[in-house]
Amino acid sequence: MCKKVYIFLHMPLHKRQTLRKKSGRREERGSGALCRSFFIMKILLHMCCGPCAVMPLLRLLEEGHMVSGYFYNPNIHPLAEYLRRREGAAEVAARCGIKMIWALAPEDYSPPEWISLAAGLKGRTGKERCAWCLELRLRRTRALARSEGFDAFSSSLLYSRYQPHELIAAKGEEAARASGEETEPLSGGDPFFYYRDFRADWRKGVNMSKAWGIYRQQYCGCIFSEYERYAAELRESNARLTSSFFP
């Protein structure tokens, strides 16, 4: 972690508040809100897909940060969908000129294993399953950021209007406080979660991803979300077939 960021993070609360007032910026959750006002940081951005990463990348790069992307999404099913989203992420990274880190080990993408773990959450709500999935991906991102010497980590999930924004922010902060990694931090410090509400750029990001020809998905990612996305069509189809057999 760079020295100025470290100093800010370890300031007494009253000094942080004073510095925030002097900065003229409104209060936001997380350390990233103020740090981006004064410091150039090395940030690892977890990318859930291409379209959602467009505006987060452009905003961070405009501010002068050194950004790398990380694609780790074992929740995306089926494999054909996973490959299309990964390719979309690669296209956006190439257009933005950033380095990508890919999770390519066999265990990094195993739908049977992911579904088996998710099945262990049987009886819990969909929100609890999403919380588990977010925690899995953000903790992995934080661990990589720590081992590679990044100042901070964030996620393109903070861009989507359809994602549980508050839950993502909370899980990011939890991941930043996690401990017990086997690897030592390259920079001598722990990365913090860089919270940013990228939803203000929603329409611009949609238009840009379409203009760039980036694949735009129709559901969150996992087999459960796909079912929820198309369940209404299934019911309608069942009703049509029922009426055709039993007029």
C-alpha angles and dihedrals in degrees: 000000000000115000097246093051090048091051092050093049091053097046119117111262095250091055091049090052092049091051090049091054091050090050091060092224126130119249116270133176119267136020094278094073094072099026092063089057094063112013139063107222141190103237131187110209117201105218117207092183142332103270095049092050098054100085099033089055095045093048095048093046092047088057090054099251121150102239132188125181127228124198112199113143114142088165096073113104144221108029094241089057091047092053093049092051093045090051089050090053090050091052093051092046090052092050091049093044098233132141117252128211112203127202097225105156114115091244091054091072117030115138093190091055094044093048091046091054091045090050087060086067091063111147094029124108125263089251091058091050090050090049090054092049093048091049091051094054099039095048089051090050091049092050091052092046089052096049093046097048101250119161093218145357132214141164139238086224086085088070100061122095088203098057125086094260099185091047092051091051092049094048090048091054090046091051090051090056093048119116140183101078114156093219123076118235110261093216096047095251144065122264118240128220109263103215118198131160100227093171092098087075094051099118094041091051092050092051094047095048089051092048090051092049094238116166110257116206126218101215139032098261119262127088089253093057091046089055091049090049095053102028092103091055090051091053092048091049091049090051093051092049092046092052092047092055096038108034 
